[in-house]
Amino acid sequence: MAHISIIGSGNMGQAIAGLVGKSGETVEVLGSSDAERVVTGDIVVLAVPYPAVGQIIAQRGAQLAGKVVVDITNPLDFETFDSLVVPADSSATAEIAAALPESRVIKAFNTNFAATLATGTVNGRPTTVLLAGDDADAKTALALVISAAGLRAVDAGDLRRARELEAVGFLQLTLAVGEKTSWTGGFALAD
Amino acid sequence: MAHISIIGSGNMGQAIAGLVGKSGETVEVLGSSDAERVVTGDIVVLAVPYPAVGQIIAQRGAQLAGKVVVDITNPLDFETFDSLVVPADSSATAEIAAALPESRVIKAFNTNFAATLATGTVNGRPTTVLLAGDDADAKTALALVISAAGLRAVDAGDLRRARELEAVGFLQLTLAVGEKTSWTGGFALAD
């Protein structure tokens, strides 16, 4: 059994909490008024916008030691919608992993719109959640939760691949804003 | 009517030639033994691996002036399969556009496996071809050919978005090599 903490109660946090509920694992959701509550999960999902991650690390870095930490962010420059705010040869996940050396940081969910996590489908097929990270056990632990909820988890590789996952997430957001794909759609990975 | 030249007779060149044939436009395919033939198309598809593009530009740069030039490459380091060979803040398309200032260079087809261009479908839905480039007319000219062939063309934005298209192409290749998706599949964009 896994116990999952979700920091952030927005659309993505709620959708991931629903997914965990379907998986049969236990979940707690910590919102912005829960800064004093200690996270109890083995897996902690940072379901907040990238600019808010730094404060969470400052507040909770010690609590996250030894845990699987899941970065779901798309670090866009939301003023221009034309670039990311992380260095071109890095990724938000790499930056977070550097700031949390005692945690096992993985990327997941950033290529999924919230609606596709809630329904579990894109175009009538199971939603694929792409994962990246250097710790195979951490990826497996999260993949089991995702699979138990009826979605498909795909290991996209090591932490370096977070950069490409963030490019996919960025592109997908621009396509949805431009009405080239719907917020219930986006990219689906064929089997 | 458009007339399309395809430089390169490999899997991708053949698949794109077949697509043009379905569209009702005219096509010529120039292979490696056709170095002396002058390209006659209004739209010229560089259907060769990225390392071969430099020689084509050296041979045919002057012929390509004024034409729409389509870059389909995924500039992977094929020895490591772990990075691209273009700078992290650039793209193959940007490099080619810089080398062909008299041409209207666009990115297309790099996020499509050849089989999905030949069949026109991914997971039973029309294959989506993502385009990027700074010349709207050039993108429209190619999009009309793609649409006439029964596939879906989606304008993903200006030339800067070629970087994200190359990240998608790179990721998709690593997923296919790792058997996480099939060579008849890959990423499909939901409506």
Contacts between the chains, C-beta under 8 A, distances in Angstrom:
chain1	res1	chain2	res2	distance
A	82	B	160	6.6
A	83	B	160	7.7
A	87	B	88	7.9
A	88	B	87	7.9
A	88	B	88	4.0
A	88	B	89	3.9
A	89	B	88	3.9
A	89	B	89	7.8
A	122	B	190	5.4
A	123	B	123	6.9
A	123	B	125	6.6
A	123	B	188	7.0
A	123	B	190	4.8
A	125	B	123	6.6
A	154	B	175	7.0
A	154	B	180	4.9
A	154	B	181	8.0
A	155	B	180	7.4
A	156	B	171	6.5
A	156	B	174	7.3
A	156	B	175	6.6
A	156	B	180	7.4
A	157	B	174	6.2
A	157	B	178	7.7
A	160	B	82	6.6
A	160	B	83	7.7
A	161	B	171	6.8
A	161	B	174	7.3
A	163	B	167	7.2
A	164	B	167	4.4
A	164	B	168	7.5
A	164	B	170	5.9
A	164	B	171	4.1
A	165	B	171	7.3
A	167	B	163	7.1
A	167	B	164	4.4
A	167	B	167	3.3
A	167	B	168	6.7
A	167	B	171	7.8
A	168	B	164	7.5
A	168	B	167	6.8
A	168	B	168	5.8
A	168	B	171	6.5
A	168	B	187	7.9
A	170	B	164	5.9
A	171	B	156	6.5
A	171	B	161	6.8
A	171	B	164	4.1
A	171	B	165	7.3
A	171	B	167	7.8
A	171	B	168	6.5
A	174	B	156	7.3
A	174	B	157	6.2
A	174	B	161	7.3
A	175	B	154	7.0
A	175	B	156	6.6
A	175	B	189	7.1
A	178	B	157	7.7
A	180	B	154	4.9
A	180	B	155	7.3
A	180	B	156	7.4
A	180	B	189	7.5
A	181	B	154	8.0
A	181	B	189	5.4
A	181	B	190	5.6
A	181	B	191	6.8
A	182	B	190	6.6
A	182	B	191	6.4
A	184	B	190	7.6
A	185	B	189	7.4
A	185	B	190	2.8
A	185	B	191	6.2
A	186	B	189	7.3
A	186	B	190	6.0
A	187	B	168	7.9
A	187	B	187	4.6
A	187	B	188	7.1
A	187	B	189	5.9
A	187	B	190	7.6
A	188	B	123	7.0
A	188	B	187	7.1
A	188	B	188	4.9
A	188	B	189	7.8
A	188	B	190	5.8
A	189	B	175	7.1
A	189	B	180	7.4
A	189	B	181	5.4
A	189	B	185	7.4
A	189	B	186	7.3
A	189	B	187	5.9
A	189	B	188	7.8
A	190	B	122	5.5
A	190	B	123	4.8
A	190	B	181	5.6
A	190	B	182	6.6
A	190	B	184	7.7
A	190	B	185	2.8
A	190	B	186	6.0
A	190	B	187	7.6
A	190	B	188	5.8
A	191	B	181	6.8
A	191	B	182	6.4
A	191	B	185	6.2
